[in-house]
Amino acid sequence: MGKRIFSRLFVVSAAFLTLSCLPVLSASKADVEAQFERWVQADLWPEARKNGISEKAFQAAFAGVELNWSLTDLAPPGFPPPKQQKQTQAEFSSPAPYFNDDRLKRLAATGRGFASQYASTLKKIEKTYGVPSSVVLAIWGRETGFGAAKIPNSAIEVLATKAFMSTRKDMFRTELIAALHIIDRGDVTPAGFKGSSAGALGQPQFMPTSYLKYAVDFDGDGHRNIWTSVPDTLASIANFLVDKGWQRGRGWGYEVTIPEQVSCAQEGPDLAKPISHWASLGIDRVTGKAFPSDEKTASGMMLVPAGRDGPEFIVTPNFYVIKEYDNSDLYALYIGNLADRIANGSGAFQGPWGDVGKMLRSDVATMQKALEKKGYDVGGTDGLPGYKTRRSIGQWQEKAGMNPTCYPEAPMIGKLK
């Protein structure tokens, strides 16, 4: 496809410019495929060349590439716009299934095996970056099952499809240009350039822009290889966490019990206090052990991801560093729990996940808008109950004379109006 594209470049450029000015009322897949070819030739290639991509690398990257119609969030030109549907998000509305204990046990057992197999490499990584090997292994395990997950997609095909006709074209165009830089630098061949259906690359599932910034050559072969090199994969994950602010010598946090008289509306990284402060309120670790003495003056934050109806935590700033990998409280808790299982054989969180959630995101967004009108900072009306939303609910409940639960519930909608 690459040679054919370039031989037709000047022939189709004028036609493309003419057609692009006309309104498209309907189209077939064949029409869209033809528009895609013209877009690659007359639009993408000039930008890639301007960004220093060689013609040889560009042609190699696009050889045989076609639109991938099986991807989600597509908005093909000339097709009706995708329907907006009410949504829920499992990571926020169904915590218990997310923490499937059987899967966590399997991942932990496999992780301990890899901890032994790569002990020397992990020791060097921990010395270099200061990130515990258990945390690095946990992310590797969560993202791709320690590299066992099949990643069959051509990353260029996925990124090009989404850059041409997804609902987030600008973002994916940036990632596509970054991907072309990776191929141009020779770290991986186009045939080996595999990613997820969202365009995330290799074993640590970096987007191309993250690869360019964080991937490292830790095995010393001259290439940053997150597809088949375990040392490069693990060190790249650690490098990412350090760049995001990982604090050497600290873990991610502790599961605790918060007394009923202590308000749950105190969570969030912006309300950090010395861990000794939280202990003085009667907040204790569920293990019965005291907080480490060297941690008492260090900062910690309350976290109640399901309000009063779920496990409770005091977390360190490193918890929020893990969230930089995937911006979800439950994702970071999953990584923390898996890391603890790998490191010391611990088990599931002791606090049970209650029957929370089961609300549409649109309903949560309605609550967020009502709270905003009352002057609360809910962190945005996206329908996801993050810490600012949970905290605002707790503050509103306290002000209204209710027992704060710090989590959205359907009966609140009517009371908030």
Secondary structure, 3 states (H helix, E strand, C coil): CHHHHHHCHHHHHHHHHHHHCCCCCCCCHHHHHHHHHHHHHHHHHHHHHHCCCCHHHHHHHHCCCCCCCCCCCECCCCCCCCCCCCCCCHHHHCHHHHCCHHHHHHHHHHHHHHHHHCHHHHHHHHHHHCCCHHHHHHHHHHHHCCCCCCCCEEHHHHHHHHHHHECCHHHHHHHHHHHHHHHHHCCCCHHHCEECCCCCECCCCECHHHHHHHCCCCCCCCCCCCCCCHHHHHHHHHHHHHHCCCCCCCCCEEEEECCCCCCCCCECHHHCEEHHHHHHCCCEECCCCCCCHHHCCCEEEEECCCCCCCCEEEECHHHHHHHCCCCCHHHHHHHHHHHHHHHHCCCCCCCCCCCCCCCCHHHHHHHHHHHHHCCCCCCCCCCCCCHHHHHHHHHHHHHCCCCCCCCCCCCHHHHHC
